[in-house]
Every structure is written in structure tokens, then in C-alpha cells.
Amino acid sequence: MPKNYLAIDYGERRTGIAFASDSTGIAFPRETIDLKEKNLWTELERLAMENKITDFVLGMPVHPNDHPDSKQKTVENFAEELRERFPQIELHLQDESYSTQEATAKVGAKGAQCKKNKGRIDKAAAAVILQRFLDTL
């Protein structure tokens, strides 16, 4: 059965989304969900159904000293709720270290452009996270 992946770069204000299919092995930025404007769970349910998602790939903050910080705890809590709400979809955790910096470079945003392009950067970061995961398969 083909696999369809939805990557999540979780943030408390915005969440970047990317997609891939195992038939292509290439991650594509999809959208950024502004949590002030849309309900994340409703959007994830819609995206999962529309795209026949079989696997989630969630970016997980990893620190060199392995001591969790508040962001890591927040993402771990989100991961638990994701597992509870979507038990039929396999969840993979992927190191998200430097994904935003890599996405910023790919988008070509600098200085003030970064603020204007945060939505583009968030979905590009989700694509970076997903591509890293796909490259390990």
C-alpha cells in the first residue's frame, strides 16, 4: 500500500505543513496554518482525509545536551494528543534542528523579509523535516 506523509512543523502561533508520497520521495511545502485564524485539529483532520495520509512526521526539537526545554515539552504534549486523535495514522518523530535556518536560506529571506515570509518559512521548514525523514528510509 502506498504511503502518504504529512509533516508538521508545530508552533504555538503557526504550524507548517508539508506532504510527500513514497512514490516520489520528495517533500513539498503545502501550507501554514495560522492558529489564530484556524483550528489546528480541524485542519489536520481535513488534510489527512483529503490526502489519504498514512503517516505523520512531526518535527521534534532536539538539544545537544539532551535536556528538554519548554518547546520540546510542548511538542511532546502535542505528539501525545496527535496519537490520541489519529490512532490509525503512524507518527514518526524527526529531529528538526536547524530546519528553520535551512528553510530561510531556501526561501531566500533575509532581515525584514523573514518577518514577512514567516508563513512561507514555516511550510518550507516542514518540507525540510519531511525530506530528512524520507532520506532515512
MIBA-515407 format. One line per 8 residues: their letters; for each residue x, y, z of C-alpha. Coordinates in steps of 0.25 Angstrom, whole numbers. Layout:
N
A> X/Y/Z | ...
This chain:
137
MPKNYLAI> 0/0/0 | 6/14/-4 | 10/23/8 | 5/38/8 | 13/46/18 | 8/59/25 | 20/67/32 | 17/76/43
DYGERRTG> 26/87/48 | 18/90/60 | 18/104/66 | 9/111/76 | 5/122/66 | 7/116/53 | 9/101/48 | 16/98/35
IAFASDST> 11/86/27 | 17/78/16 | 14/66/8 | 21/54/1 | 17/41/-5 | 27/29/-4 | 25/28/-19 | 33/41/-21
GIAFPRET> 41/42/-9 | 41/57/-10 | 35/66/1 | 27/78/-4 | 23/90/5 | 7/91/6 | 2/102/15 | 4/109/28
IDLKEKNL> -8/108/38 | -9/121/46 | -14/117/59 | -21/130/62 | -30/128/49 | -32/113/49 | -34/101/58 | -21/92/56
WTELERLA> -29/79/59 | -40/82/49 | -29/86/38 | -21/73/41 | -33/64/40 | -37/71/27 | -23/70/21 | -22/55/26
MENKITDF> -35/51/19 | -33/59/6 | -19/53/4 | -21/39/10 | -10/41/20 | -4/28/25 | 8/35/33 | 10/48/41
VLGMPVHP> 25/53/42 | 26/63/54 | 38/72/55 | 44/70/69 | 53/80/76 | 66/72/80 | 77/79/88 | 91/75/88
NDHPDSKQ> 91/73/104 | 78/64/103 | 72/73/114 | 57/76/109 | 53/91/109 | 39/97/109 | 38/96/94 | 41/81/94
KTVENFAE> 31/78/105 | 21/86/97 | 23/77/85 | 23/65/93 | 10/68/98 | 5/71/84 | 10/58/79 | 2/51/90
ELRERFPQ> -10/58/86 | -7/55/71 | -6/40/75 | -19/40/82 | -27/48/72 | -21/40/60 | -19/26/65 | -20/20/51
IELHLQDE> -8/29/46 | 6/25/49 | 14/36/56 | 29/38/54 | 37/48/61 | 48/55/53 | 60/64/58 | 56/78/54
SYSTQEAT> 70/84/57 | 73/96/48 | 61/93/39 | 56/108/40 | 70/113/37 | 71/103/25 | 57/107/20 | 60/122/22
AKVGAKGA> 72/120/13 | 64/113/3 | 53/123/3 | 64/134/1 | 58/143/12 | 67/152/20 | 65/162/31 | 52/169/30
QCKKNKGR> 48/159/19 | 48/148/29 | 36/154/37 | 28/156/24 | 31/142/20 | 29/134/33 | 17/126/27 | 26/122/15
IDKAAAAV> 38/119/24 | 29/110/33 | 24/101/22 | 38/101/16 | 43/96/29 | 32/85/30 | 37/81/16 | 52/81/21
ILQRFLDT> 48/72/33 | 40/62/24 | 51/61/14 | 61/58/25 | 51/47/29 | 49/42/15 | 64/41/13 | 66/31/24
L> 56/21/18
